[in-house]
Amino acid sequence: MLSSTVMADPQEYQSPLATRNASAEMRSIWSPQCKFSTWRRLWLALAEAEKELGLDIDDAQINELRNHLDDIDYQSAAEHEKRTRHDVMAHIHALGEVAPKAKPIIHLGATSQFVNCNTDLLLIRSSLQLLAKKLANAIDRLGTFASQYRDLPTLGFTHFQPAQPTTVGKRATLWAQDLALALEEVEYRLKSLRFRGVKGTTGTQASFLALFDQDHEKVEKLDQLVTEKMGWNTHNTLTVTGQTYPRVVDGMVVSTLAAIASTCQKFATDLRLLANRKELEEPFESGQVGSSAMAYKRNPIRSERICGLSRFVIGLVGVPFTTAAEQWLERTIDDSSTRRLSLPEPFLATDGILELVINVASGIVVYEKTITANLNAELPFMASENLMMAAVEHGADRQDVHEIIRQHSLAAAERVKRDGETNDLLERLAKESAFANVDLHLALN
């Protein structure tokens, strides 16, 4: 998948992450509909739990809330927000209009962060679960590729200089292993993610204690019930909070996304380098245009997009950590505006990255003859130690042979680089007495 194009109003700016990169699933998770319908589900869970624990809430009020979980009047909410300058109160009023019986008990005892924080945590969890599936898919595709080309020798590189040979499949296992490590990080983040639950304005639960006549057990039970109703493990909740869940969690989450991005960029960069050597290429459709001027070109646009989006995600890591560091005491609201960007955007970008990685890994083009030719051109240099040992076995002095190989290797390399000729190291060594009894071609193996 190259993009999931969304029709946009050409007169208004829309994030390219939504219009060109992220999947429909990830866009849905971070959509207004998902966010605000989750708010309503939290209000329903809170009212149900409060009713179960003895507050004066009746079935008709509960049913009204349940019947209006998804039919959100966004125009009404916008009008209320313009008047109140408060998004949560705006949606409380909008819900109250369609659920008039329930209006008095909507959001009873809660602070705005009851819906904001818990919703964000639910969206983060859903997003991480989606990314985990896509990471597993990408790992599987690379694993299949690695198995298919496990025995195809290719030139290895260190410092991007020719080094000992490896195989195409072995190199692919490095990419797959990086992604597997990133998947482990995602799984750990999911396991350690904690629900905020029902806490008060500054995390003291004072308002709920007032509702339940200072009955601490009922307040603790309320927290447990709401957590269960929202599908979260009650053993994995925050024991204490300020007004919000700890904002450092956002930094940890985005760091996990950056780990994914880093591994994907490594894969895409390697593929770009190998495409230049005409050994591997990403898929290229029959009608695809590589360049508006140079018609012959097959630009690695998917891999380049992976690299560009990955750079964006990696660069976002500092934002949530800075936000966490600058929260004063129980909470300041300067986190709100930045979190509207610093949470959805890296998830949308990482989702787009993985869509591209899956696409590329599913159709890597392999040019076996070029790979073999490139390896053979460097093989005499790579086998110099074997050649030296073969000469020693036939009675030559190791230090003398080392110097002979060194001089001829430099001369052969100069011939290749300066004159564009083939590597003639073996022909040069064959003329030396130290190699008179050595089968040079056998020694290469």
N, C-alpha and C positions, 0 to 999 in steps of 0.2 A: 504494500500500500504506500503510495507516494504522498497522497494527501486525502483528506476527507472534506472536500470543498463544501462550504456552507454558503448559500446565497445570502449576500449581505447588502444592506442599503449602500449604494455607491456614494452617497452623500455623507456617510458617517464612518468613522474609524472603527474597525473591529480588530481584535488581536489575531495576528496570523496563526498563533498557536491553535485557535479554534477553527479558523477558516481553511488552514492548509495542513495542519499536522496531527492534532489529537484525534483519537477515535471517537465515535458516537458514544461509546460506553463511558469514556472519561469525561466527555463534555456533559453528559447527563448527570454524572455524579456531582459536578461543580455548578450545575445549572441553578437558577433561581427557584425553579419548581422543586427540585430535590431539597434545596436548603429550607425553603419556607414550609414545605409539606412535612419535613422532619421537625420543624418547630411545632407544628400542630400535633404531631405524634407525641412529642415530649409533653405538651400541655395535656393531651389526653392521658398519657401515662401518669402524670402528676395528679390529675383529678381522680383517676381511678384508684390510685394508691391512697390518696387522702380520704376518699369515700370508704375504702376498705378499713381504714384505721379510725373511722368514727366521725369524720367531719360531716357537716350537714350539706351533703351533695347528693342529689337524687339521680335516678336512672335516666330521666328525661334529659337532664343536663349532659350526662355522659353520652347518651345516644346522639344528641345534637353535635357534640364535638366529633364523634366517630363518623358521622354522616358528612362531615365537611373537611376531611383531611386533605383533599387534593383540589377542590374547586376554589382556587384562590382568585379573588378579584384584585388584580394588580393595580388597576386604575384607582380603586378605592384606597388601597394601601398607600399609593403614591400621594393621593390627596391628603390623607391623614398625616403622612410623614412631612409633607410640606408645612402643615399646620403645627405639628408637635415637635418637629426637628428630632425625631427619635424613631428609629426603624422598628424596634420591638413593639413600642406602644402603638405604632401605626398598624402593625399586623394583628395586635390584640383587638383593636377597634374594628378592623376589617373582618376578623373572625366573629366578633360579637354581633356584627350586622346580620350574619346568616345563621348565627346560633344565639339568638337573644336570651333564651332561658339560661344558657351556660355563661353568658357574659359576666355575671358577678363573680364566677369562680375560676375564670381563665387566668392562669399565671399566679394562682393564689399562693402567697408567701414567697414567691420566687424573685430572683434578680434577673436582669437581662442576660447575664452570662449563664444562667441555667439553660437557656435555649442556644445561645451563641456558642459557648464552649462545648457543650455536649454534642451539638450538631457538627461542629468542626471535627471533633474526635471521631464521630461516626463516618464522616466523609473521608477523613484521612485513612481510617481502617478499610473502607470499601476501596479506596484508590490503591492502597498498598496490596490488597488482595488481588486486584486486577493486574497490577504490575508483576506480582509474583507469578501469575499464570503466564504472562507474556515472556517473562524471563525464562521460565521452564520451557516454553515453546522454542525460544531462541537457542537455548542450550541443546535441546533435542535436535534441531536442524543442524547445528554445528557438529554435534556428535555423529550424526549420520554422515555428514561430509567427511569428518575425520576418519571414520571407519572405511569409507569408500576409497580414500587416497592415503591410507596408512602406509602403503609400500612404495609410494612414488617419491624417489629421492629428489631433493632440491637443495640448492645452496643455502646454507645458514648465514646469518649476519650478526656481527656484534659491531657496535659503533657505526652501523650501516656500511661496514666493510665486509667483504667475503670472509666467512669463517667455516668451521667444520660443517659438512652436510647434515641436514636433518631430513624429514619427509614432509610432504604437504599435509598429511594427516596429523603428524606430530605437532606441527605449528598450529593447526586448527584446535588441537586440544588446549593450547595455551589460551586461546580466545574463549573457549568453552569453560575452562576452569575459572577464568576471571569473572565470567558471568555467574558461575556457580557460587563463587565467593560473595558476589553482590546479592544473589538470591538468599544466601544464608543471613546476610545483613538485614534484608527485608523481613525474613521470617523472625529474626530476633526482635526487630522493631515492632512487628505485629504482636508478638508474645508479650513484650514489655509495655505496650501501650495501655494506659490506664484511663478509665472513665472518670469524669469529674463528679457526676451524680448530682445529688441535691444538697447544695451548700448555700449559705446565706450571702448577704451582700458583701461581707468581708471574710466569708468562709467560716463564720462562727455558728451558723444555723439558728441565730437568735430569733429570726422571724418565725421559723417553724416551731421552735420551742414555745413561742407565744401562742401559736395556733393550737398546739397540743397541751396547753397548760403545764409547760415545763416537764413533760413526760419524755425523758431522754430516750427511753427504749423505743417509743413510737417514732421519734425522729430518725433514729438509726434504722428502724424497719422501713420507714418511708424511703430513705436512700436506697436500701436494698431492693425494695419492690420496683421502684422506677428503673433502676439499673437492669433488673431482670426483664421488665416489660420492653426495654429497648434492645434486648438481645445481647447484653454484655455480661460476661462472667463476673459475678459479684465478688470473687476472690481477686479480681484485678482492677481495683478502683483506687483512686487517690484517697488517702486517709485524711489529709489536711490540704486546704487550698487557701489562697487569698480570695479575691473576687473571681479570678480566672484560674484555669489550670496553669501550671508553670509554663511560661512561654519558652523556656529553654527546650521544651519538648519539640517545639516547631523547628528549632535549629537542628536537633538530633534527626528529625524526620527528613529535613531537606539535605542533611549530610548523607543520609542513606540514598537519597535520589542522586546526589552528586557521585556517590560510589558507583551507582549503575551507569551514570553518564560517562564516568571516567573509563570504565571497562569497554563501553560501546565505542567511545572515541578511539581507544587503542586499536580495536578491531578494524574500524573504518579507516584509520590512518594506515595501518599495515596493508589493507587492501588497495588503497590509493598508491602506495609505494610499489606494490607488486603489479598493479595495472600499468605503471610507467615502464616496468621491465617486461611487459607483455606476457606475464606468466599467469596471472589471475585477473578476472574482471567481474564486476557486478553485473546483474542482468541488464540487457539492453533490448527494448522492444523494437520490432521491425520498423515502426513508424517514428521512433524516437529521434529527435534532432539534438545532436551534440553541440553544435555551434551555429550561430546565424551566419557566420562568415566562412568558417572552415568546415566544409561539409563532411570531411572524412572523420571528424573527431568523435570519440566515444567517451565523453567526459563522465567521471564517476560521481554524478550529481547526487545519488542517494547517499553515498559515503560522505560526500562533502556536507550534505545536510545533517547527517548524524553528527559530524564533527562540530558544525556550527551550533546546533541545538545543545549539544553536550557542553560546549564552552559556556553557553548561557546558563545552564543549570548549575554548573560548577561555580560560576561567578555569583550566584544568588545565596550561597551558603552564609556569607557574612551578615546578610540582612536580618534573618530571624534571631541570630545570636546577639546582634547589636540591640534589637528590640527587647530581647529578654534582659540584657544587661542594664537597659535604661528604664525598666519598670520600677517605679518608686513604691516602696512599702507594699501595701496590699494590691495596688493597681493604679496605673494611669492610662488614659484612653488614647495616648499617642500610638498604641499598638494597633488600633482598629484600622486606620487607613492603609497602613503598610501591609497588614495581614490579608487584606482583600486582594493583594497582588502576590505577596510572597508565599502564600499557600497554594492557590490554584495554579499559578503559572508554571512552577517547576513540575507539578504533577502532569499538566497538559503537555509540557515539553518532553518529559521523560517517556510518557506514553507514546508520543510521536516518534521518539528515538527508537523505542523497542519495536514499533510497527515497521520501521525501516530496516532494522537489524534482521527481523524475521524475514522480511521480503528479500533482502540481499542474501542472507544465509541459505535461503531456499533455492537460489539459482546461481550460485557462484560458477562462473565459466572458467574452466581449467585448460590451459594450452600446454599439454604434456611435452610436445616436441621442443617448444621454446624453453621450458623448464630444464629439460635434459641438455639442450645445447648450452644454456647458461651455466649449468653445473659443469659440463665437460670443459668449458673454456677456462674454468678456475681449478679444475680437479688436480692438475699437476702441482699447483701451489699447495692445495689442501693436503696432498699426499706426500709432501716433502719429508716429513718425519718417517713415514713408511719407507720411502726410497733410501733415506739415510741408514735405517736399520738393516735394510736388505744388503746394502753395500758393506756394512760392518760385518754381517754374517759371512760374507765372502772374503773377509780378511782385510778390509780397508780400515784406516785409522778414523775414528769417529770425528775428531776435530778437523781433520783434513777434509773429510766429506762434507761436514757442515759448512766450511768455507766455500767449497766448490758449489754447493747448492745455493748458498746465499748469493754469490756473484752471478751465477747463471739466472737465478730467480729475478734479481733486479734487472738484468739485461733483457730477459724475456718480457717482464712487465713493462719496461720502457718501450719495447717494440710494439706491444699491444696498445699502449696509451698514446704514444707519439705518432706511430706510423699506421695504426689501425690494422695491424697484421694479426695473425693467429698466434696463440701461445705455443712457442717452440721449445719449451723447457726440456721436454723429453728428448728431443733431437739433440739439444746441446749436451745433455748429460750422457747420451749414448756415445759421444765422442771422447769421454773421459775414461782413462784406464781404470779408475776406481769402480766403474760400473760395467766393466767389460764382461763380467760373468753374471750380471743381474738382468732378469727379465723385467724390464721397466713397466710394461703394461700389466704384468701379473702383480707387481708390487703395488700398483694403484688400487687394487682390490683388497 
